[in-house]
């Protein structure tokens, strides 16, 4: 049997088959055959998720060959993009058209389909996650039929689809709302932990794109702000800290060190207090943890499974070396996050049950109904998704 593992190596799986598709016709035939045989399928992107969204299915499908910009509508500033397109490739391709993503994460190794399916985001008090840009999807449903789902056609019900966890079908292409290309100027500096606590609210108010990494061993934080500017880019682009370049050159960073990660989203008004409790937990109980805590901002949106669904949000991430056991540490963090109404990032670690997820996401049952309409036989479910569903 083939072996599949995620980016960190922590998750691995021996599926019955690892299949590569290059066209919609091939994908549709593959799904139709799997449905007829009662075989479960999961689609893999770059494998950068820390959550068990790929493992636990009979077969894994790789859509990496389905990459590139399919078409651009200059008037509406939208584009259809093939599902397997890596974000690091997408930025330059869109830039050639004078366009850009409104937001993207700190890492650009993910495919556009995987990143939008899990609600991946960057930072921005008034900037929503990457899934918010999804205006249409082309997917092969659980019967092997090609469907095109458009926000303009489905209205409110469309919000079931942008954050879909790969559970509704095999996505082949995504229509994205874009914006004009823009230049960002980044600045970063280090402050002591006590100064950070006193200034979080002020920084949030005065800087739209604001984030920090707090390092527990030193009790210091690296603060970063990014502002749109009219000046031209400066090349070569710096590694980090004082960059001025186009957005796709400034927003991502190189993160080679293998780790696990847990991230929860809490209401923006609760962000400082929640962080302070996490800080105290590390200072008093988990003093051996050296990996940083990350704090970012996220505007509300309407996707049913978005971690920023109908509330302005702060996201707080904790990390641990992949070679170490993070379980006790993460459970203690999760308890704090949940006390603040936290919602988990779908691509990161959590131990929530189906009941927990229903309490966190108001449209949880509606999302399952929309999913079942596209895939009534559960072709695109794996062990994890079946588990959280059975608990509802």
FENSULSUL-V885808 format. One record per residue. PSI is psi in radians with two decimals (999 if undefined). Layout:
BEGIN
psi=PSI
psi=PSI
END
This chain:
BEGIN
psi=2.51
psi=2.77
psi=2.29
psi=2.41
psi=2.72
psi=3.13
psi=-0.74
psi=-0.30
psi=-0.10
psi=-0.66
psi=2.26
psi=2.75
psi=2.49
psi=1.52
psi=2.86
psi=-0.51
psi=2.57
psi=2.02
psi=2.52
psi=2.22
psi=2.56
psi=-0.22
psi=2.80
psi=-0.62
psi=-0.76
psi=-0.74
psi=-0.75
psi=-0.75
psi=-0.67
psi=-0.80
psi=-0.74
psi=-0.74
psi=-0.72
psi=-0.71
psi=-0.76
psi=-0.54
psi=-0.06
psi=0.55
psi=2.39
psi=2.55
psi=2.52
psi=2.46
psi=2.36
psi=2.46
psi=-2.01
psi=-0.12
psi=0.45
psi=0.00
psi=2.54
psi=-0.05
psi=2.71
psi=0.96
psi=-0.31
psi=-0.73
psi=2.77
psi=0.44
psi=2.85
psi=-0.74
psi=2.63
psi=2.37
psi=2.24
psi=2.14
psi=0.38
psi=-0.46
psi=-0.30
psi=1.46
psi=2.67
psi=2.94
psi=2.14
psi=-0.82
psi=2.72
psi=2.34
psi=1.81
psi=-0.58
psi=-0.78
psi=-0.13
psi=0.84
psi=2.80
psi=2.51
psi=2.25
psi=2.37
psi=2.51
psi=-0.62
psi=0.16
psi=2.12
psi=2.53
psi=-0.58
psi=-0.43
psi=-0.59
psi=-0.70
psi=-0.96
psi=-0.63
psi=-0.76
psi=-0.63
psi=-0.57
psi=-0.41
psi=0.09
psi=0.38
psi=2.94
psi=2.75
psi=2.54
psi=-0.40
psi=2.70
psi=2.94
psi=-3.14
psi=-0.38
psi=2.39
psi=0.41
psi=-0.30
psi=2.74
psi=2.72
psi=-0.60
psi=-0.74
psi=-0.70
psi=-0.76
psi=-0.59
psi=-0.43
psi=0.11
psi=0.53
psi=2.60
psi=2.91
psi=-2.33
psi=2.55
psi=2.08
psi=-0.58
psi=0.29
psi=2.15
psi=3.00
psi=3.04
psi=-0.55
psi=-0.44
psi=-0.39
psi=-0.16
psi=2.09
psi=-0.19
psi=2.70
psi=2.44
psi=2.15
psi=2.71
psi=2.04
psi=-3.09
psi=-0.20
psi=-0.09
psi=0.27
psi=2.39
psi=2.26
psi=2.58
psi=2.03
psi=2.17
psi=2.44
psi=-0.63
psi=-0.40
psi=-0.58
psi=-0.25
psi=-2.25
psi=-0.69
psi=-0.33
psi=-0.45
psi=-0.08
psi=-0.41
psi=-0.59
psi=-0.76
psi=1.62
psi=-0.10
psi=0.30
psi=0.31
psi=-0.08
psi=-0.22
psi=-3.10
psi=1.85
psi=2.24
psi=-0.49
psi=2.68
psi=2.35
psi=2.17
psi=2.41
psi=2.19
psi=-3.10
psi=2.99
psi=2.56
psi=2.53
psi=2.72
psi=2.37
psi=2.44
psi=2.16
psi=2.44
psi=2.49
psi=2.64
psi=2.92
psi=2.41
psi=2.68
psi=2.72
psi=-0.75
psi=-0.68
psi=-0.63
psi=-0.84
psi=-0.68
psi=-0.34
psi=0.02
psi=-0.86
psi=-0.71
psi=-0.75
psi=-0.69
psi=-0.71
psi=-0.62
psi=-0.21
psi=2.04
psi=-1.00
psi=1.63
psi=2.42
psi=2.91
psi=2.71
psi=2.10
psi=2.22
psi=1.99
psi=-0.62
psi=-0.69
psi=-0.22
psi=0.88
psi=2.68
psi=2.42
psi=1.93
psi=2.46
psi=2.34
psi=2.63
psi=2.29
psi=2.47
psi=2.36
psi=2.80
psi=-0.25
psi=2.78
psi=2.74
psi=2.73
psi=2.18
psi=2.63
psi=2.70
psi=2.26
psi=2.81
psi=-0.92
psi=2.65
psi=-0.62
psi=0.94
psi=2.56
psi=1.88
psi=-3.12
psi=2.71
psi=-0.73
psi=-0.22
psi=-0.36
psi=-0.68
psi=-0.71
psi=2.75
psi=2.78
psi=2.08
psi=1.38
psi=-0.31
psi=2.17
psi=2.31
psi=2.93
psi=2.84
psi=2.43
psi=2.33
psi=2.31
psi=2.66
psi=2.29
psi=2.79
psi=2.47
psi=-0.63
psi=-0.39
psi=-0.10
psi=-0.90
psi=-0.76
psi=-0.71
psi=-0.79
psi=-0.72
psi=-0.63
psi=-0.68
psi=-0.74
psi=-0.80
psi=-0.66
psi=-0.76
psi=-0.66
psi=-0.52
psi=-0.52
psi=-0.73
psi=1.09
psi=-0.20
psi=-0.21
psi=2.20
psi=-0.33
psi=2.60
psi=2.90
psi=2.28
psi=2.44
psi=2.13
psi=2.93
psi=2.65
psi=2.23
psi=2.70
psi=2.74
psi=-2.93
psi=0.02
psi=2.30
psi=-0.62
psi=0.28
psi=2.45
psi=-0.15
psi=0.45
psi=1.98
psi=0.49
psi=2.37
psi=2.45
psi=2.60
psi=2.33
psi=2.35
psi=2.19
psi=2.43
psi=2.66
psi=2.77
psi=2.59
psi=2.36
psi=-0.35
psi=-0.13
psi=2.79
psi=2.02
psi=-0.05
psi=-0.91
psi=-0.75
psi=-0.85
psi=-0.66
psi=-0.70
psi=-0.71
psi=-0.75
psi=-0.65
psi=-0.70
psi=-0.82
psi=-0.75
psi=-0.56
psi=-0.38
psi=0.32
psi=0.53
psi=2.54
psi=2.37
psi=2.58
psi=2.31
psi=-0.27
psi=0.16
psi=3.07
psi=2.39
psi=2.85
psi=0.47
psi=2.54
psi=3.06
psi=-0.69
psi=-0.68
psi=-0.76
psi=-0.64
psi=-0.66
psi=-0.54
psi=-0.56
psi=1.85
psi=-0.48
psi=0.43
psi=-0.90
psi=-0.64
psi=-0.66
psi=-0.74
psi=-0.64
psi=-0.72
psi=-0.69
psi=-0.83
psi=-0.51
psi=-0.54
psi=-0.48
psi=1.20
psi=-0.42
psi=0.05
psi=0.55
psi=-0.63
psi=0.38
psi=2.59
psi=-3.02
psi=-0.79
psi=-0.84
psi=-0.66
psi=-0.65
psi=-0.88
psi=-0.46
psi=-0.71
psi=-0.39
psi=-0.12
psi=999
END
